[in-house]
Amino acid sequence: MRLKFIPVLLLCAPALASAQTYPQPAVDYADDDYYQGDYYYDDGDAWDEYDPNAPDEDYVWVDGYVLPDGTSYEGFYRVRSMPGYHWVSAGYYNGAWTPGHWQPANIPTGYVWEPGYRGDDGYWIIGTLRTNNRDGYQWIPGRVVNGVWVHGHWAPIQARSNYVWVPGYWTPQGTWIEGFWRPTRRNGYTWVDGRWAYGRWNCGHWQPTQKRAGYVWTPGYYGSKGWIDGSWRPKGRRGYVWVDAHWRGGEWIAGHWQRGSHRPRVERRYRPVRHVRLQRQTRVEHRRRWRDNRPAPGHVRGGHIERRGERIERRGERRQRQGERIERRGERIQRRGQRIERRGERTGNARQQRRGERIQRRGQRVERQGERVERQGERQERRGERVQRQGERKERRGERVQRRGERKERRDQRRQRRNNGGQ
């Protein structure tokens, strides 16, 4: 039997994969009907609106909805595409309500599809394909326990005294990571349960109850040799930075110190997405309302887009003023360089002359930088005006959609009264 190590998140170290490796969703996800989120930002945008800690994936935002009984469901992020799967939008199918979910194009014989779930942090937790049966184990379906989503997992049928089963899980790459037994208690330590973040699983680990000044605890992990204990490391080390444990291709790289004063820069393929809290506020008016098993006539509001345009325009103005300040600073540096150069010429000090020339060139560079920033501000201001006009158009369209929906509703009511009168 060949065993395989699988990549997981940084907090999740290598675990022993089960001999049963099932076909699972890859990291990319599919798209059917989605809103593409607000992936706009130029230099000078409010970067604090975006989440740089989100995985480097191509996410899209799915709007929430409100059911006829008033139950409200929040929106969430999911990855755009997933080969072999398609996204089924939330709605009534054959008279029954079906939440949005991924659906495999084919379910192999002997397998069962376990649907996913919206994580508490606003990221979709993918579903999984599993076998119908597994000797010595029972399948525990995913469910909410004390307000926290506990994913579906295999658990041994036979319990062990003074031990707790830590569930296995699926990686985003679609491989099953086997669970393991841990002691119910351990002197001097407390068990920190695993949790979902960004649709990925962060493994549980033992945490010392006592802290050590100037040190940081590096969590342990479960591997092919059983539980590998964590360790204390210095909080800092002069001339080095700490690199967390991670996967590089198929090789597990343990946490280590690396020479340098800055963490290695990681190039992203995709731009970070807006923080979930801000995205919910931006899209709250777009939640679809359902009535009589169909979407209710809605008002597509563009006011928030118009306000967004005003904010972008104000940011552009601020950026423009910043560019003007930098440009004036460059001019001051340039004039200072000219004064130093003239002083060097008068005194015959060639070294002072060269210094004045260098300062002049520096002033020119700063002046050019100011001009670039000023142009960025102008572009951003124009963009804000465009977004404002887009919001106005969308608001007018929303009013037309609302009037059309009201006319259709009155027509249905008249038709219903006629039918009742005929009976």
N, C-alpha and C positions, 0 to 999 in steps of 0.2 A: 504494500500500500504506500503510495507516494503522498507525503505531506507537503503542504504548501503554505508559505507565509504571505499575508495579504496586507496591502497598504491601508491604513486608517488615519485618523486625525492625530495631531501631535500629542494630545493627552492620552491617546489610545496606543499602546505599544503592541508589538507583534504577539498575536495569539495563535494557537494551533488551529488550523482550519480542519473542519470535519472532512472525513473521507467522502461525504456526500456533498459535492459541489454542484449547485443547481444553476440553470440559466437564469440570469437576473438582468434588471435594467442597467444599462451602462450609465456613465456620468452624464451624457447628454440626454435631454428629454424631448418628447414630441410636442407638436403644437397643432391645435385645431382652431380654437377660438380664444383669443387672449387679448389683453391690453398690454402694450409694449412698455409700460412704465415710463418714467421721466429720465431717460438716459442723456439729458442735455446738461452740459456745463462746459463753459469755456474758461480760459484763465480769468480769474477774478470772481468766479461764481462762489457761492457759499459752500466751501468744501466740507464744513462741519455737518452739512445736511446728508452726506454720503457715508456709507459704512465701509471703511477700508479693510475691516476684519472679515468681511463676507468672503467665502471661497471664490476663486477666480473662475466663475462659471457664467454662462449667458442666461441670466435670470429674466423672467417676465412676471408682471403682476397680474393676478387674477382677482377681479373685484368681488366683494362680498354680496350678500343677498338677504332679503327679508321674506320669510314664509307667510302664508295667509294668517297663521295664528299669532303673528307678531314676533316669532323667534328670529333673531338676527345672527348672521354668521359673518365674521370678519374676512377681509381679503387676505391674500398671502402671496409669497413669491414661490415660483417653481422654475425649473430649468426649461429652456425653450423647447428642446427636441430630444427624443429618445428613440433610437432605431428599433424597429420591431414593436413599438407601442404607439398608441394615439390617445390624446387627451379627450375625455368625454366631459363636456360641460355639464354643470349642475342643471337639473330640470326634472319635469315629470315625464316618465317613460312608462307607457301602458298604464297610466293612472297612478303610478307610484313614484314618490319623490326619490331621486337618486342624486347624492352629492357628486361634485366633480371628482374625477379620478382618472388614473392611467389604466388603460385596458390593453393587455397583450394581444397582438394580432392572432397568435395561436397559443393554446395551452396544451403542452404535451400530455400524452396519455399517462395517467398515474400521478399528475401534479395538480395542485390546487392554487388558485390565485388569492392572495391575501391583500385586500386593498390598503392604501396608504392613509395618511391622516395629516391634518394641519397642526404643526407644532405650536407650542405656546409662544415661541419667539417669532411666529409669522412666516415660517418656512415649511414647505411641504415635505413630509417624511414619506419616502417612496414605499410602495407595496412590494410584495415578494412572491415568487413562485416557490412552492415547497412540495415535497412528496406527500402522498396520502398517509403513509405510515412510516414509522421508524422503530425498529425493535428496541424495546426497553425504555422508550420515551413516549410522552404524550404532548400534543400540541396545545399550548396555552394561547388562545386568541388575544390579539391586541385589545386593550381597553383602557379607560381612564380610571385611575386609582388615586383618591385624595387630590383630584385636580391635576394629576400628572399623567401623561400618556405612557403606558407601559406597552412596548411593542410585542407582537406575537413572537413566541419562541418555543423551542423544544425543552422540556424539563424531564428529568428521570422519573420513572414511575416509583422506584424504590427510594425512600427518604434515607438520610444518614443522620444519626444522632449527633448533636452539637455542631452541625454544619448547615450552611445555607447555600442553595444553588444560585450562582450568578448566571443569569441568562446569556445565551449566545446572541448574536445579532448578524445582520447582513451589512456588508460594506457598500458604499456607493458604487463600487465596481462590480457588485453582485456576487460576492462569495460569502459563504456562511463561516463565521468565526465561532468556534465551539465555546460553550459555557464551561464553568468549572465550579467545584466545591470550595468554599472558604469557611474558616472557623466562625462560629457565631460571635466570638469576642476574642480580643487579643490585648494583652496587658500593655498599657502605654499608647494604644492606638485607637482610632475610631474609623469606621468604614464610611467612606464618602460614596454614595450611590452614583452610578453613571447617569448621564443626562443627554438630551437631544439639543443640539445647537446647529443652526443653519442646515437642518435636515440631515445631520450626521451625528453619529453616536460618539460621545466622550466616555471612555471606560471608567468604571468605579475603581477605587484604590484605597489603600490604608494610609491614614494621615496621623502623624504623631500628635498626641494631645498637648505636649509641651513644645513651646517655640524656642528657637536658639537665636540670640541676638546676632545679627550680621550674616545669617545663613538662610538659605531657601531650600525647601523640601522638593526634591525631584521624585515624582510618584513612581511606584513600581508597576509591574505589568505581569500578565500571565503569558508564558511562552511554552516552547516545546519541553523545557526542563521544569515546568511547574511555575509556581509563583516566584518571580524575581523581585526581590525587595528594593524599595526606593532608597535614597541616600540624601544626606545633607551636602550642599555645596555652598561656597562663599557667595554672598550677594553680589559682590563685584570683585574684579581682579584687574589691576592696573595693566593697561596695554592689551586687554583681551575683552571679547564679548562672548556671552553664552549663546550657543546655538541649540535649540530644542531638538529632541530626538525626532526623526522623520524618516520617510522612505525616499530613496533616490533610485528611481526605476524599480527593480525588484530587490534592491539591497536595503536592509535596515541600518540606518546610521544612528548610533546612540548619541545622546546629548553630550556636548563637549565644549570646551573653551576654544575660541578661535582668535588668533592674533589680529588686532585692529582696534580702532576706536569707534567704529560704527557697524551696525548689523548689515550683512550683505543685502543689497537691494534686490528685490524680486520683481521682475518684469511681469506685468499682468497682460493677459490676452484680452480681457474685457474690463470695461470701466466698472467701478464699484456702484452698487445700487443705493438708492435713498434709504435712510433708516426706516424700518417698518412703521414706527410711530408717526413719522412725518408723512409717509406714503398713505397711511390710513386716513390721516386728516385731509390730505389732498384729494383722495378718491371717495370720501364718505358719501358724497352726493351722487355717486355713480352706482351705488348698490342697487341691484335689480330687485324690484318688489314683485311678488307673485300673488295672483288672485285667480281663483277658479281654475287652478292647474295651468295657468299661462301667465306670461309677464304682463303686469298691469301697465296701462298707458302711463308713460313717465315724462318727466320734464328734464330734458338734457340741458343742464345748466352750464353756462359758460362764464358766469361771474368769477369763479375761482381762477379760471384761465386768464381772465382780464386782470385780476389782482396780481397774478403771478407775473404777467407782463410788466405791470407797474413796478413790482419789486426788482425785476431784471433791469428795467430802465434806470431805476435809482442806483442799482449796483454799478451800471455802466457810467453813470454820472460821477459816482465816487471814484471809480477807476480812472476816469478821465482827469479828474482833479489830482489824483495821485500821480499820474503821468506828467501833469504840468509842474507839480512840485519837484519831481525827479529831474525834469528838464531844467528848471531854474537852478537846481543844485549843481547840475553839470556845467551850466554857464558860470556859476560862481567858482567852481574848481578850475575851469578853463582860464578865467581872469586871474586867479591866484597863480597859476602856472606861468602866465604871461608876465606877471610882476616879478616872479623869481627869475625868469629868463632874462628880462631887461636888467635886473640887478646884477646878474652874472656877467652880462655884456659890459656894464659900466665898470665893474671891478676887475674884469679880465679873469673871472673864475669859471673855467670851462666846466668843472664838475657841477657848479650851481646852474649853469646854462642847461646842461643835459637833464638835471633834475626838473627844471622848469618845463622843458619839452615833454618829459614823461608825465608830469602832472597835467599839462595841457591835453595830451592824448587821452589820459584817464578821464578828464572832464568831457572830452568829445564822446567817449564811450558811454559815460553816464547820461549825457544829453541824448544820444541816440536811443538808449534804453528808455528814457522818459518819453521820447516820441513814440516808441513801440507801444508802451503802456497806454499812452493817450489814444493811439489808434485802436487798441483793444477795447478801451472804454467806449469809443465811438461805435465800434461794431456791436458791442454788447447793448448799447443804448438803442441802436437800430433794431436789434433782435427783440428787445423788450417791446418796442412799438409794434413789431410784427406779431408777437404773441398776444398783445393787447387786442389787435384787430381780429386775430383768430378767436379770442374769447368772445368778442362782440358777435362775430358770425355764428359761433356755436350757441350763444344765448338766443339769438334770433331763431336759429334752427330748432332749439328746444321749445321755444314758444309755439312754433308751427306744429311740432310733434304733439305737444300737449293739446292744442286746439283740435288736431285731427283725432286724437284719442278720445277727447270729450264728445266730439260729434259721433264717433263710432259707438261710444257707450250709450248716448241718447238714442241712436238708431236701434241698438240691441234692445233697449228698454221698450221702445215703441213696438218693435216686432214681438216682444214677449207679451205685452198687453194685448195685442191683436190676437195672438195665439190663445191666450187665456180667455178672451171674449168669445172666440169661436167655439171653445169647448163648452 
